[in-house]
Amino acid sequence: MASGRIGKADLLAATNTTVYTTPADTFTVATVSFCNRGNQAVTVRLAVADTATPDNSEYVEYETEILSHGVLERTDLVLSATQLLVAHSSATNVSAVVSGIETSTA
């Protein structure tokens, strides 16, 4: 089972991006860090979702503002087998990095 950095993405503007998928027969405890590398504030979203297109009930962050060169970190996210972490940014120049540990349920 993996541990450490388990996912990453350079987010596109206004696009849902799956940054991590929990393997079958596994659960994951994860932290997601958003880094705004740009010169303007952005808003981000983060969902623990069952599909790559989250429904409104799956968001844990929604339109949360990150100032220029700022960071947002969301900790202690627990994902069941096959669940996804889906990130979204209002602009480019935003990184999403997932770190955590996967544990077998088999």
Biopython code that builds the backbone (N, CA, C, O; Angstrom):
import numpy as np
from Bio.PDB.StructureBuilder import StructureBuilder

atoms = [
    (1, "MET", "N", (0.835, -1.173, 0.000)),
    (1, "MET", "CA", (0.000, 0.000, 0.000)),
    (1, "MET", "C", (0.883, 1.239, 0.000)),
    (1, "MET", "O", (1.957, 1.258, 0.601)),
    (2, "ALA", "N", (0.417, 2.253, -0.672)),
    (2, "ALA", "CA", (1.192, 3.480, -0.837)),
    (2, "ALA", "C", (1.073, 4.385, 0.387)),
    (2, "ALA", "O", (0.096, 4.325, 1.134)),
    (3, "SER", "N", (2.084, 5.217, 0.569)),
    (3, "SER", "CA", (2.047, 6.277, 1.571)),
    (3, "SER", "C", (2.936, 7.405, 1.077)),
    (3, "SER", "O", (3.753, 7.213, 0.176)),
    (4, "GLY", "N", (2.774, 8.579, 1.670)),
    (4, "GLY", "CA", (3.496, 9.761, 1.204)),
    (4, "GLY", "C", (2.644, 10.509, 0.200)),
    (4, "GLY", "O", (1.428, 10.601, 0.370)),
    (5, "ARG", "N", (3.264, 11.049, -0.853)),
    (5, "ARG", "CA", (2.492, 11.738, -1.888)),
    (5, "ARG", "C", (1.808, 10.689, -2.750)),
    (5, "ARG", "O", (2.466, 9.844, -3.358)),
    (6, "ILE", "N", (0.489, 10.749, -2.798)),
    (6, "ILE", "CA", (-0.271, 9.746, -3.539)),
    (6, "ILE", "C", (-1.036, 10.342, -4.720)),
    (6, "ILE", "O", (-1.669, 9.608, -5.479)),
    (7, "GLY", "N", (-0.984, 11.651, -4.882)),
    (7, "GLY", "CA", (-1.635, 12.281, -6.029)),
    (7, "GLY", "C", (-1.187, 13.719, -6.183)),
    (7, "GLY", "O", (-0.748, 14.353, -5.224)),
    (8, "LYS", "N", (-1.305, 14.234, -7.416)),
    (8, "LYS", "CA", (-0.943, 15.633, -7.664)),
    (8, "LYS", "C", (-1.533, 16.064, -8.992)),
    (8, "LYS", "O", (-1.786, 15.237, -9.869)),
    (9, "ALA", "N", (-1.754, 17.371, -9.137)),
    (9, "ALA", "CA", (-2.248, 17.912, -10.398)),
    (9, "ALA", "C", (-1.963, 19.405, -10.464)),
    (9, "ALA", "O", (-1.990, 20.105, -9.452)),
    (10, "ASP", "N", (-1.691, 19.880, -11.677)),
    (10, "ASP", "CA", (-1.650, 21.303, -11.983)),
    (10, "ASP", "C", (-3.027, 21.603, -12.557)),
    (10, "ASP", "O", (-3.311, 21.244, -13.699)),
    (11, "LEU", "N", (-3.889, 22.261, -11.776)),
    (11, "LEU", "CA", (-5.294, 22.386, -12.135)),
    (11, "LEU", "C", (-5.515, 23.324, -13.314)),
    (11, "LEU", "O", (-4.872, 24.369, -13.425)),
    (12, "LEU", "N", (-6.429, 22.935, -14.186)),
    (12, "LEU", "CA", (-6.885, 23.786, -15.274)),
    (12, "LEU", "C", (-7.999, 24.684, -14.744)),
    (12, "LEU", "O", (-8.668, 24.332, -13.773)),
    (13, "ALA", "N", (-8.199, 25.822, -15.363)),
    (13, "ALA", "CA", (-9.247, 26.746, -14.926)),
    (13, "ALA", "C", (-10.628, 26.151, -15.187)),
    (13, "ALA", "O", (-10.896, 25.607, -16.258)),
    (14, "ALA", "N", (-11.499, 26.267, -14.181)),
    (14, "ALA", "CA", (-12.915, 25.907, -14.309)),
    (14, "ALA", "C", (-13.141, 24.477, -14.792)),
    (14, "ALA", "O", (-14.063, 24.217, -15.565)),
    (15, "THR", "N", (-12.293, 23.548, -14.333)),
    (15, "THR", "CA", (-12.373, 22.152, -14.757)),
    (15, "THR", "C", (-12.243, 21.236, -13.554)),
    (15, "THR", "O", (-11.313, 21.382, -12.761)),
    (16, "ASN", "N", (-13.173, 20.285, -13.408)),
    (16, "ASN", "CA", (-13.017, 19.278, -12.365)),
    (16, "ASN", "C", (-11.849, 18.364, -12.719)),
    (16, "ASN", "O", (-11.744, 17.891, -13.851)),
    (17, "THR", "N", (-10.973, 18.119, -11.747)),
    (17, "THR", "CA", (-9.811, 17.271, -11.948)),
    (17, "THR", "C", (-9.752, 16.231, -10.837)),
    (17, "THR", "O", (-9.715, 16.589, -9.659)),
    (18, "THR", "N", (-9.743, 14.961, -11.191)),
    (18, "THR", "CA", (-9.568, 13.904, -10.199)),
    (18, "THR", "C", (-8.091, 13.843, -9.847)),
    (18, "THR", "O", (-7.257, 13.507, -10.688)),
    (19, "VAL", "N", (-7.772, 14.171, -8.597)),
    (19, "VAL", "CA", (-6.370, 14.183, -8.169)),
    (19, "VAL", "C", (-5.966, 12.898, -7.458)),
    (19, "VAL", "O", (-4.781, 12.643, -7.241)),
    (20, "TYR", "N", (-6.976, 12.079, -7.090)),
    (20, "TYR", "CA", (-6.660, 10.804, -6.443)),
    (20, "TYR", "C", (-7.885, 9.903, -6.496)),
    (20, "TYR", "O", (-9.017, 10.369, -6.366)),
    (21, "THR", "N", (-7.650, 8.604, -6.688)),
    (21, "THR", "CA", (-8.700, 7.588, -6.632)),
    (21, "THR", "C", (-8.251, 6.491, -5.675)),
    (21, "THR", "O", (-7.159, 5.941, -5.825)),
    (22, "THR", "N", (-9.077, 6.175, -4.705)),
    (22, "THR", "CA", (-8.755, 5.119, -3.752)),
    (22, "THR", "C", (-8.855, 3.758, -4.440)),
    (22, "THR", "O", (-9.874, 3.468, -5.066)),
    (23, "PRO", "N", (-7.831, 2.922, -4.343)),
    (23, "PRO", "CA", (-7.901, 1.582, -4.944)),
    (23, "PRO", "C", (-9.008, 0.728, -4.317)),
    (23, "PRO", "O", (-9.455, 0.986, -3.199)),
    (24, "ALA", "N", (-9.432, -0.281, -5.056)),
    (24, "ALA", "CA", (-10.405, -1.254, -4.532)),
    (24, "ALA", "C", (-9.805, -1.961, -3.314)),
    (24, "ALA", "O", (-8.584, -2.084, -3.208)),
    (25, "ASP", "N", (-10.645, -2.418, -2.410)),
    (25, "ASP", "CA", (-10.228, -3.139, -1.200)),
    (25, "ASP", "C", (-9.253, -2.325, -0.342)),
    (25, "ASP", "O", (-8.349, -2.877, 0.285)),
    (26, "THR", "N", (-9.453, -1.010, -0.328)),
    (26, "THR", "CA", (-8.547, -0.110, 0.384)),
    (26, "THR", "C", (-9.347, 1.052, 0.962)),
    (26, "THR", "O", (-10.382, 1.436, 0.417)),
    (27, "PHE", "N", (-8.864, 1.603, 2.062)),
    (27, "PHE", "CA", (-9.343, 2.919, 2.474)),
    (27, "PHE", "C", (-8.120, 3.811, 2.616)),
    (27, "PHE", "O", (-7.003, 3.329, 2.807)),
    (28, "THR", "N", (-8.345, 5.122, 2.519)),
    (28, "THR", "CA", (-7.248, 6.083, 2.519)),
    (28, "THR", "C", (-7.536, 7.193, 3.508)),
    (28, "THR", "O", (-8.672, 7.654, 3.626)),
    (29, "VAL", "N", (-6.503, 7.622, 4.218)),
    (29, "VAL", "CA", (-6.559, 8.837, 5.023)),
    (29, "VAL", "C", (-5.624, 9.820, 4.342)),
    (29, "VAL", "O", (-4.438, 9.542, 4.164)),
    (30, "ALA", "N", (-6.173, 10.990, 3.957)),
    (30, "ALA", "CA", (-5.418, 11.897, 3.097)),
    (30, "ALA", "C", (-5.488, 13.343, 3.564)),
    (30, "ALA", "O", (-6.380, 13.745, 4.312)),
    (31, "THR", "N", (-4.514, 14.100, 3.094)),
    (31, "THR", "CA", (-4.458, 15.554, 3.229)),
    (31, "THR", "C", (-4.303, 16.124, 1.829)),
    (31, "THR", "O", (-3.530, 15.606, 1.023)),
    (32, "VAL", "N", (-5.044, 17.201, 1.538)),
    (32, "VAL", "CA", (-4.917, 17.872, 0.237)),
    (32, "VAL", "C", (-4.419, 19.290, 0.480)),
    (32, "VAL", "O", (-4.972, 20.023, 1.300)),
    (33, "SER", "N", (-3.366, 19.667, -0.243)),
    (33, "SER", "CA", (-2.842, 21.029, -0.188)),
    (33, "SER", "C", (-3.033, 21.690, -1.541)),
    (33, "SER", "O", (-2.609, 21.164, -2.571)),
    (34, "PHE", "N", (-3.678, 22.853, -1.526)),
    (34, "PHE", "CA", (-3.790, 23.685, -2.716)),
    (34, "PHE", "C", (-2.763, 24.799, -2.583)),
    (34, "PHE", "O", (-2.647, 25.412, -1.521)),
    (35, "CYS", "N", (-2.019, 25.067, -3.649)),
    (35, "CYS", "CA", (-1.037, 26.149, -3.662)),
    (35, "CYS", "C", (-1.359, 27.067, -4.836)),
    (35, "CYS", "O", (-1.335, 26.640, -5.990)),
    (36, "ASN", "N", (-1.659, 28.323, -4.540)),
    (36, "ASN", "CA", (-1.921, 29.317, -5.577)),
    (36, "ASN", "C", (-0.590, 29.943, -5.970)),
    (36, "ASN", "O", (-0.040, 30.761, -5.234)),
    (37, "ARG", "N", (-0.079, 29.556, -7.128)),
    (37, "ARG", "CA", (1.199, 30.054, -7.611)),
    (37, "ARG", "C", (1.057, 31.368, -8.363)),
    (37, "ARG", "O", (2.057, 31.958, -8.773)),
    (38, "GLY", "N", (-0.160, 31.827, -8.548)),
    (38, "GLY", "CA", (-0.419, 33.016, -9.354)),
    (38, "GLY", "C", (-0.387, 34.315, -8.567)),
    (38, "GLY", "O", (-0.167, 34.333, -7.356)),
    (39, "ASN", "N", (-0.616, 35.411, -9.300)),
    (39, "ASN", "CA", (-0.562, 36.753, -8.728)),
    (39, "ASN", "C", (-1.932, 37.310, -8.366)),
    (39, "ASN", "O", (-2.035, 38.472, -7.974)),
    (40, "GLN", "N", (-2.991, 36.503, -8.488)),
    (40, "GLN", "CA", (-4.340, 36.933, -8.147)),
    (40, "GLN", "C", (-4.997, 35.882, -7.258)),
    (40, "GLN", "O", (-4.626, 34.708, -7.284)),
    (41, "ALA", "N", (-5.966, 36.317, -6.482)),
    (41, "ALA", "CA", (-6.728, 35.366, -5.655)),
    (41, "ALA", "C", (-7.515, 34.426, -6.567)),
    (41, "ALA", "O", (-7.932, 34.810, -7.660)),
    (42, "VAL", "N", (-7.711, 33.204, -6.108)),
    (42, "VAL", "CA", (-8.514, 32.204, -6.823)),
    (42, "VAL", "C", (-9.501, 31.597, -5.840)),
    (42, "VAL", "O", (-9.358, 31.746, -4.627)),
    (43, "THR", "N", (-10.503, 30.911, -6.375)),
    (43, "THR", "CA", (-11.382, 30.110, -5.528)),
    (43, "THR", "C", (-11.211, 28.654, -5.921)),
    (43, "THR", "O", (-11.000, 28.328, -7.089)),
    (44, "VAL", "N", (-11.305, 27.785, -4.924)),
    (44, "VAL", "CA", (-11.148, 26.348, -5.165)),
    (44, "VAL", "C", (-12.319, 25.587, -4.569)),
    (44, "VAL", "O", (-13.032, 26.069, -3.689)),
    (45, "ARG", "N", (-12.486, 24.370, -5.088)),
    (45, "ARG", "CA", (-13.470, 23.425, -4.573)),
    (45, "ARG", "C", (-12.755, 22.091, -4.372)),
    (45, "ARG", "O", (-11.782, 21.784, -5.060)),
    (46, "LEU", "N", (-13.253, 21.306, -3.418)),
    (46, "LEU", "CA", (-12.723, 19.966, -3.193)),
    (46, "LEU", "C", (-13.876, 19.063, -2.783)),
    (46, "LEU", "O", (-14.664, 19.404, -1.900)),
    (47, "ALA", "N", (-13.967, 17.914, -3.429)),
    (47, "ALA", "CA", (-15.030, 16.961, -3.119)),
    (47, "ALA", "C", (-14.449, 15.575, -2.863)),
    (47, "ALA", "O", (-13.490, 15.154, -3.510)),
    (48, "VAL", "N", (-15.052, 14.879, -1.908)),
    (48, "VAL", "CA", (-14.844, 13.438, -1.729)),
    (48, "VAL", "C", (-16.034, 12.815, -2.436)),
    (48, "VAL", "O", (-17.150, 12.814, -1.917)),
    (49, "ALA", "N", (-15.784, 12.284, -3.634)),
    (49, "ALA", "CA", (-16.883, 11.955, -4.541)),
    (49, "ALA", "C", (-16.878, 10.493, -4.961)),
    (49, "ALA", "O", (-15.875, 9.787, -4.855)),
    (50, "ASP", "N", (-18.040, 10.070, -5.442)),
    (50, "ASP", "CA", (-18.184, 8.718, -5.980)),
    (50, "ASP", "C", (-17.926, 8.675, -7.482)),
    (50, "ASP", "O", (-17.662, 7.609, -8.038)),
    (51, "THR", "N", (-18.000, 9.842, -8.146)),
    (51, "THR", "CA", (-17.724, 9.942, -9.584)),
    (51, "THR", "C", (-16.884, 11.191, -9.832)),
    (51, "THR", "O", (-16.689, 12.003, -8.928)),
    (52, "ALA", "N", (-16.393, 11.341, -11.047)),
    (52, "ALA", "CA", (-15.562, 12.495, -11.395)),
    (52, "ALA", "C", (-16.356, 13.794, -11.485)),
    (52, "ALA", "O", (-15.774, 14.872, -11.611)),
    (53, "THR", "N", (-17.679, 13.694, -11.421)),
    (53, "THR", "CA", (-18.542, 14.875, -11.411)),
    (53, "THR", "C", (-19.298, 14.878, -10.078)),
    (53, "THR", "O", (-20.349, 14.248, -9.962)),
    (54, "PRO", "N", (-18.770, 15.582, -9.077)),
    (54, "PRO", "CA", (-19.383, 15.541, -7.748)),
    (54, "PRO", "C", (-20.783, 16.152, -7.739)),
    (54, "PRO", "O", (-21.090, 17.063, -8.508)),
    (55, "ASP", "N", (-21.623, 15.623, -6.845)),
    (55, "ASP", "CA", (-22.892, 16.308, -6.606)),
    (55, "ASP", "C", (-22.692, 17.240, -5.407)),
    (55, "ASP", "O", (-21.680, 17.152, -4.712)),
    (56, "ASN", "N", (-23.639, 18.115, -5.172)),
    (56, "ASN", "CA", (-23.481, 19.153, -4.153)),
    (56, "ASN", "C", (-23.218, 18.607, -2.754)),
    (56, "ASN", "O", (-22.584, 19.285, -1.945)),
    (57, "SER", "N", (-23.682, 17.417, -2.454)),
    (57, "SER", "CA", (-23.503, 16.859, -1.110)),
    (57, "SER", "C", (-22.092, 16.322, -0.858)),
    (57, "SER", "O", (-21.780, 15.947, 0.272)),
    (58, "GLU", "N", (-21.239, 16.276, -1.872)),
    (58, "GLU", "CA", (-19.909, 15.672, -1.736)),
    (58, "GLU", "C", (-18.781, 16.682, -1.502)),
    (58, "GLU", "O", (-17.641, 16.283, -1.266)),
    (59, "TYR", "N", (-19.082, 17.983, -1.565)),
    (59, "TYR", "CA", (-18.035, 18.998, -1.400)),
    (59, "TYR", "C", (-17.657, 19.185, 0.059)),
    (59, "TYR", "O", (-18.525, 19.262, 0.929)),
    (60, "VAL", "N", (-16.347, 19.259, 0.326)),
    (60, "VAL", "CA", (-15.836, 19.595, 1.648)),
    (60, "VAL", "C", (-15.263, 21.014, 1.668)),
    (60, "VAL", "O", (-15.076, 21.596, 2.736)),
    (61, "GLU", "N", (-14.990, 21.559, 0.498)),
    (61, "GLU", "CA", (-14.624, 22.974, 0.299)),
    (61, "GLU", "C", (-15.371, 23.428, -0.945)),
    (61, "GLU", "O", (-15.459, 22.695, -1.930)),
    (62, "TYR", "N", (-15.914, 24.659, -0.892)),
    (62, "TYR", "CA", (-16.657, 25.143, -2.053)),
    (62, "TYR", "C", (-16.462, 26.650, -2.190)),
    (62, "TYR", "O", (-16.856, 27.423, -1.316)),
    (63, "GLU", "N", (-15.850, 27.053, -3.297)),
    (63, "GLU", "CA", (-15.577, 28.468, -3.585)),
    (63, "GLU", "C", (-14.800, 29.118, -2.444)),
    (63, "GLU", "O", (-15.082, 30.250, -2.053)),
    (64, "THR", "N", (-13.828, 28.394, -1.922)),
    (64, "THR", "CA", (-12.963, 28.901, -0.865)),
    (64, "THR", "C", (-11.840, 29.705, -1.494)),
    (64, "THR", "O", (-11.148, 29.220, -2.390)),
    (65, "GLU", "N", (-11.657, 30.933, -1.027)),
    (65, "GLU", "CA", (-10.668, 31.838, -1.630)),
    (65, "GLU", "C", (-9.262, 31.558, -1.098)),
    (65, "GLU", "O", (-9.056, 31.369, 0.100)),
    (66, "ILE", "N", (-8.306, 31.539, -2.025)),
    (66, "ILE", "CA", (-6.888, 31.457, -1.678)),
    (66, "ILE", "C", (-6.222, 32.690, -2.273)),
    (66, "ILE", "O", (-6.289, 32.914, -3.482)),
    (67, "LEU", "N", (-5.589, 33.476, -1.439)),
    (67, "LEU", "CA", (-4.917, 34.684, -1.909)),
    (67, "LEU", "C", (-3.699, 34.341, -2.764)),
    (67, "LEU", "O", (-3.214, 33.209, -2.751)),
    (68, "SER", "N", (-3.218, 35.327, -3.499)),
    (68, "SER", "CA", (-2.023, 35.158, -4.323)),
    (68, "SER", "C", (-0.894, 34.566, -3.495)),
    (68, "SER", "O", (-0.590, 35.051, -2.405)),
    (69, "HIS", "N", (-0.274, 33.514, -4.018)),
    (69, "HIS", "CA", (0.842, 32.819, -3.377)),
    (69, "HIS", "C", (0.450, 32.188, -2.040)),
    (69, "HIS", "O", (1.310, 31.926, -1.199)),
    (70, "GLY", "N", (-0.836, 31.948, -1.848)),
    (70, "GLY", "CA", (-1.327, 31.361, -0.605)),
    (70, "GLY", "C", (-1.531, 29.859, -0.720)),
    (70, "GLY", "O", (-1.423, 29.270, -1.796)),
    (71, "VAL", "N", (-1.829, 29.261, 0.429)),
    (71, "VAL", "CA", (-2.008, 27.812, 0.530)),
    (71, "VAL", "C", (-3.285, 27.527, 1.318)),
    (71, "VAL", "O", (-3.617, 28.239, 2.266)),
    (72, "LEU", "N", (-3.997, 26.475, 0.909)),
    (72, "LEU", "CA", (-5.118, 25.931, 1.675)),
    (72, "LEU", "C", (-4.839, 24.456, 1.869)),
    (72, "LEU", "O", (-4.538, 23.747, 0.909)),
    (73, "GLU", "N", (-4.938, 23.985, 3.113)),
    (73, "GLU", "CA", (-4.708, 22.568, 3.389)),
    (73, "GLU", "C", (-5.936, 21.989, 4.077)),
    (73, "GLU", "O", (-6.454, 22.563, 5.034)),
    (74, "ARG", "N", (-6.391, 20.851, 3.579)),
    (74, "ARG", "CA", (-7.541, 20.134, 4.148)),
    (74, "ARG", "C", (-7.028, 18.789, 4.630)),
    (74, "ARG", "O", (-6.522, 17.997, 3.835)),
    (75, "THR", "N", (-7.153, 18.523, 5.924)),
    (75, "THR", "CA", (-6.578, 17.322, 6.527)),
    (75, "THR", "C", (-7.659, 16.325, 6.927)),
    (75, "THR", "O", (-8.850, 16.633, 6.928)),
    (76, "ASP", "N", (-7.202, 15.115, 7.267)),
    (76, "ASP", "CA", (-8.055, 14.063, 7.840)),
    (76, "ASP", "C", (-9.238, 13.677, 6.964)),
    (76, "ASP", "O", (-10.339, 13.451, 7.467)),
    (77, "LEU", "N", (-9.018, 13.602, 5.679)),
    (77, "LEU", "CA", (-10.048, 13.134, 4.755)),
    (77, "LEU", "C", (-9.954, 11.614, 4.685)),
    (77, "LEU", "O", (-8.894, 11.072, 4.371)),
    (78, "VAL", "N", (-11.046, 10.929, 4.973)),
    (78, "VAL", "CA", (-11.072, 9.472, 4.944)),
    (78, "VAL", "C", (-11.924, 9.042, 3.759)),
    (78, "VAL", "O", (-13.097, 9.400, 3.658)),
    (79, "LEU", "N", (-11.311, 8.264, 2.858)),
    (79, "LEU", "CA", (-11.982, 7.823, 1.643)),
    (79, "LEU", "C", (-12.152, 6.319, 1.648)),
    (79, "LEU", "O", (-11.231, 5.576, 1.987)),
    (80, "SER", "N", (-13.329, 5.883, 1.271)),
    (80, "SER", "CA", (-13.612, 4.456, 1.109)),
    (80, "SER", "C", (-13.095, 3.988, -0.248)),
    (80, "SER", "O", (-12.725, 4.794, -1.102)),
    (81, "ALA", "N", (-13.079, 2.685, -0.423)),
    (81, "ALA", "CA", (-12.626, 2.092, -1.691)),
    (81, "ALA", "C", (-13.344, 2.743, -2.872)),
    (81, "ALA", "O", (-14.559, 2.933, -2.847)),
    (82, "THR", "N", (-12.593, 3.070, -3.877)),
    (82, "THR", "CA", (-12.996, 3.654, -5.165)),
    (82, "THR", "C", (-13.472, 5.107, -5.088)),
    (82, "THR", "O", (-13.835, 5.668, -6.122)),
    (83, "GLN", "N", (-13.488, 5.736, -3.918)),
    (83, "GLN", "CA", (-13.861, 7.147, -3.867)),
    (83, "GLN", "C", (-12.743, 8.011, -4.435)),
    (83, "GLN", "O", (-11.574, 7.627, -4.438)),
    (84, "LEU", "N", (-13.136, 9.192, -4.918)),
    (84, "LEU", "CA", (-12.228, 10.109, -5.594)),
    (84, "LEU", "C", (-12.075, 11.404, -4.816)),
    (84, "LEU", "O", (-12.992, 11.823, -4.110)),
    (85, "LEU", "N", (-10.924, 12.032, -4.946)),
    (85, "LEU", "CA", (-10.749, 13.423, -4.551)),
    (85, "LEU", "C", (-10.784, 14.241, -5.839)),
    (85, "LEU", "O", (-9.939, 14.070, -6.718)),
    (86, "VAL", "N", (-11.762, 15.125, -5.941)),
    (86, "VAL", "CA", (-11.954, 15.923, -7.142)),
    (86, "VAL", "C", (-11.732, 17.386, -6.779)),
    (86, "VAL", "O", (-12.387, 17.919, -5.883)),
    (87, "ALA", "N", (-10.799, 18.031, -7.484)),
    (87, "ALA", "CA", (-10.447, 19.423, -7.231)),
    (87, "ALA", "C", (-10.877, 20.299, -8.401)),
    (87, "ALA", "O", (-11.021, 19.834, -9.531)),
    (88, "HIS", "N", (-11.078, 21.580, -8.099)),
    (88, "HIS", "CA", (-11.524, 22.554, -9.098)),
    (88, "HIS", "C", (-10.939, 23.903, -8.703)),
    (88, "HIS", "O", (-10.888, 24.232, -7.518)),
    (89, "SER", "N", (-10.499, 24.682, -9.675)),
    (89, "SER", "CA", (-9.972, 26.017, -9.426)),
    (89, "SER", "C", (-10.589, 26.992, -10.410)),
    (89, "SER", "O", (-10.908, 26.629, -11.542)),
    (90, "SER", "N", (-10.755, 28.232, -9.972)),
    (90, "SER", "CA", (-11.313, 29.263, -10.847)),
    (90, "SER", "C", (-10.303, 29.758, -11.878)),
    (90, "SER", "O", (-10.681, 30.418, -12.846)),
    (91, "ALA", "N", (-9.033, 29.446, -11.682)),
    (91, "ALA", "CA", (-7.981, 29.938, -12.586)),
    (91, "ALA", "C", (-6.838, 28.928, -12.656)),
    (91, "ALA", "O", (-6.800, 27.963, -11.892)),
    (92, "THR", "N", (-5.917, 29.160, -13.572)),
    (92, "THR", "CA", (-4.718, 28.325, -13.669)),
    (92, "THR", "C", (-3.725, 28.731, -12.584)),
    (92, "THR", "O", (-4.012, 29.602, -11.763)),
    (93, "ASN", "N", (-2.568, 28.100, -12.589)),
    (93, "ASN", "CA", (-1.491, 28.349, -11.627)),
    (93, "ASN", "C", (-1.835, 27.887, -10.217)),
    (93, "ASN", "O", (-1.391, 28.482, -9.235)),
    (94, "VAL", "N", (-2.633, 26.819, -10.123)),
    (94, "VAL", "CA", (-2.971, 26.239, -8.823)),
    (94, "VAL", "C", (-2.563, 24.769, -8.834)),
    (94, "VAL", "O", (-2.947, 24.015, -9.728)),
    (95, "SER", "N", (-1.791, 24.377, -7.845)),
    (95, "SER", "CA", (-1.390, 22.981, -7.665)),
    (95, "SER", "C", (-2.252, 22.344, -6.598)),
    (95, "SER", "O", (-2.626, 22.998, -5.625)),
    (96, "ALA", "N", (-2.571, 21.071, -6.774)),
    (96, "ALA", "CA", (-3.234, 20.278, -5.741)),
    (96, "ALA", "C", (-2.357, 19.059, -5.493)),
    (96, "ALA", "O", (-2.058, 18.307, -6.421)),
    (97, "VAL", "N", (-1.942, 18.860, -4.245)),
    (97, "VAL", "CA", (-1.086, 17.745, -3.869)),
    (97, "VAL", "C", (-1.778, 16.945, -2.774)),
    (97, "VAL", "O", (-2.226, 17.498, -1.770)),
    (98, "VAL", "N", (-1.857, 15.629, -2.987)),
    (98, "VAL", "CA", (-2.486, 14.736, -2.017)),
    (98, "VAL", "C", (-1.403, 13.895, -1.363)),
    (98, "VAL", "O", (-0.610, 13.242, -2.041)),
    (99, "SER", "N", (-1.380, 13.920, -0.040)),
    (99, "SER", "CA", (-0.486, 13.023, 0.696)),
    (99, "SER", "C", (-1.332, 12.209, 1.666)),
    (99, "SER", "O", (-2.373, 12.666, 2.139)),
    (100, "GLY", "N", (-0.876, 11.016, 1.951)),
    (100, "GLY", "CA", (-1.655, 10.186, 2.849)),
    (100, "GLY", "C", (-1.158, 8.759, 2.879)),
    (100, "GLY", "O", (-0.040, 8.451, 2.465)),
    (101, "ILE", "N", (-2.032, 7.889, 3.387)),
    (101, "ILE", "CA", (-1.689, 6.478, 3.515)),
    (101, "ILE", "C", (-2.890, 5.625, 3.101)),
    (101, "ILE", "O", (-4.032, 5.914, 3.455)),
    (102, "GLU", "N", (-2.601, 4.582, 2.352)),
    (102, "GLU", "CA", (-3.620, 3.617, 1.926)),
    (102, "GLU", "C", (-3.508, 2.376, 2.807)),
    (102, "GLU", "O", (-2.407, 1.914, 3.105)),
    (103, "THR", "N", (-4.656, 1.842, 3.221)),
    (103, "THR", "CA", (-4.694, 0.657, 4.064)),
    (103, "THR", "C", (-5.639, -0.368, 3.469)),
    (103, "THR", "O", (-6.770, -0.042, 3.108)),
    (104, "SER", "N", (-5.186, -1.593, 3.366)),
    (104, "SER", "CA", (-5.995, -2.665, 2.790)),
    (104, "SER", "C", (-7.147, -3.018, 3.721)),
    (104, "SER", "O", (-6.998, -3.037, 4.943)),
    (105, "THR", "N", (-8.300, -3.297, 3.116)),
    (105, "THR", "CA", (-9.457, -3.772, 3.874)),
    (105, "THR", "C", (-9.680, -5.258, 3.664)),
    (105, "THR", "O", (-10.610, -5.834, 4.229)),
    (106, "ALA", "N", (-8.830, -5.885, 2.851)),
    (106, "ALA", "CA", (-8.985, -7.319, 2.545)),
    (106, "ALA", "C", (-8.306, -8.163, 3.601)),
    (106, "ALA", "O", (-8.327, -9.391, 3.518)),
]
sb = StructureBuilder()
sb.init_structure("model")
sb.init_model(0)
sb.init_chain("A")
sb.init_seg("    ")
for serial, (resi, resn, name, xyz) in enumerate(atoms, 1):
    if name == "N":
        sb.init_residue(resn, " ", resi, " ")
    sb.init_atom(name, np.array(xyz, "f"), 0.0, 1.0, " ", f" {name:<3s}", serial, name[0])
structure = sb.get_structure()
